[in-house]
Amino acid sequence: MTAEPETRTEADRQLCGLVNGLAKQIEAHLRVRAATLGLTASQGVALRELTRPMTLRELADRMSCEPSNATFVADRLEEQGYLERHPHPGNRRAKQLILTPEGAELRERLLGLLSQDSPLAPLSSEEQDVLQRLLARALIPSR
């Protein structure tokens, strides 16, 4: 009866190792592709995640980093002409980050590069959809 918890623990360890390994591959892939465009990995992540106008806090959440780090990245992208800060329509204290036309074009180029030889390429579209659903379920905060 004690073998079952040990087996589950080993399975959890292996699964965590696989998820971690995939995350590292995705990060390395992004780093290399972003560098070809003269971007840091953090700038690449920010561009990938800027799917719509959003606040710095939203961007930080999507980048899985502290707001101060997202601010630094946004500042660099703004200095390079890829991003603008606009007043938030629903919150006078907040600003929205909006890609400039040059930023939107750069984002599209980055997304194209990221789709080439992606670490997820060995999976079919259906398998990627299943993986996405399973990971989303696993990431739901415990109540």
N, C-alpha and C positions, 0 to 999 in steps of 0.2 A: 504494500500500500504506500510505502514511502517513495517508491520509484516514480510514481506519477508526478508529484511536485518537482522532483529532480529533473524529470524528462521535460516538463513544462518550462522550468528554469533554463535548461539548456536550449530548448527551442526559442525561448525569448532572447537569450544571449545571441544565438545565431541570427535571428531576425534583426535584432538591433545592429549587429555587425553588417548585415546586408544593406540595411537602410543607410547606415553611416557610410558604407563604401559607395553606394549610389550617390549620396549627397556630395561626397568628395569628388567623384567623377564629374558630376554636373557642375560643381564649382570650378574645377580645373578647366573644363570645356568652356565655360563662360569666360574665365580669365584669359585664355588664349584667344578666343574670338574677339573679346573686347579690346585686347591689346592691338589687334590688327587694325582697329579703328582709332587707335590713339587714346583709348579709354582705360581707366583702372577697372578692376573687377567690381568695385562698389558702384562706380558710375554705370557700368553695364547692368548691374542688378537694378539700379534705380530706373534706367531707361526701360528695361524689360517690364518693370512693375507699374510704370506710369501709363496705365491703360486708359486713363481718363483724368480730368482735373481732380486733384486731391490735396489735402492739407499735408503739412510736414509730418504730423503725427500719423496720418494714414500711411504715408510713404514709409515711415520708420517701422510701422507694424508689418507692412508688406515686405520690407527688407530684413526683418527680424533683427533690428538694431535699435540703439538708443536714439531719441530724437536729435540729440546733439550731433551724432554721426550723420544722420540724414541731412541735417542742416548744412554740415560741411560739404557733403556731396552735392546738394542742391546749389550751394554757393558756387562751386566749381563749374557745374553745368550752366548756371546762369552767366558766369563770367565768360564762358565759351560761346554763349549765344544760343544754347539749346533749350533753355528753360526761362520762363518768366513767372514772376509772382504777381497775382492779381487779387483784388479784394474778394473775399468769400461772399457770395450773395446772401447767405443766411446767418453769417456771424461776423460782425464788424471787427472783432479782435483777431480773426484768423485770415490767413492768406491762402489762396489756391495756387498750386504749382501747375503750370500749363506749358506743354511743349511748344516751342516755336516751330514754324514750318521746317526749319533746318533740323531741329530736334526730332520732329516726327519722322523726317526722312532718315536721319541717323538711326532712330529706333527701328525702322523697317529694315534697314541694312543689317543691323545687329540681329534682329529676329531671323532674317534669312540665313545669316552665318550660324546662328545657334541651331537651326534645323538641320544643318549639314553634319553628318556623322555624330548625331546626338547620342548620348549614352542610353537614351530610351529607344533608339532606332531598332534594336532587335525585337522590340515588342510590337505586335500589331496594334492598330487603332483601338480595337476592342479590348485588347489586353491593357493598353494604356488607360482606357476608360475605367476598367475594373480596378487597376492599381490606384488611380485617382480617387475613386469612391472609397476604397478600403483605407487609404491613408487619411482621407477627410474624416472618416468615422473614427479612426484611431486618434486623431487630433482634437476631437471634441472634448472640451474640458470636463473633468469629472464633476458631478453635481454633489 
